[in-house]
Amino acid sequence: MLFPVILTDNGSEFSNPKALEFDAMGNRRTNIFYCDPQASFQKPNVELNHEFIRKILPKGASMNEHTQEDIDLMMSHINSYSREKLNDKSPLEMFNFLYGDGLAEKLGQSKIPPNEIMLKPALLKK
């Protein structure tokens, strides 16, 4: 399994865990665990990604107008941004190191050069 565990909050996008945990044949794909409400310390790395997402899609902005390609682009920019916790490597670099080149691309992720990373609403303006 690529993602044996998903740690998340109780957001509406995770309100049907069985649909995410099991495929159409009833085979387990993953395990979903929820953090305690108001306990962002339980998932600090996810919270940083939420901050980056909110720089591009401010709170109150609808995601309904965006395509999967838009979301892949946004996450490529976020995952290409280097992190001090990763010894100044990006999450994408670490993912490629652990799982090999090519898998991230199959998941819709591509490396964005550091000088081209944009974490602003203009990234998804059409």
Secondary structure, DSSP 8 states (H G I E B T S, - for coil): ---SEEEE---GGGS-HHHHHB-TTS-B--EEEE--TT-GGGSHHHHHHHHHHHHHS-TT--STT--HHHHHHHHHHHHHS-BGGGTTB-HHHHHHHHH-TTHHHHTT-----GGG---SGGGG--
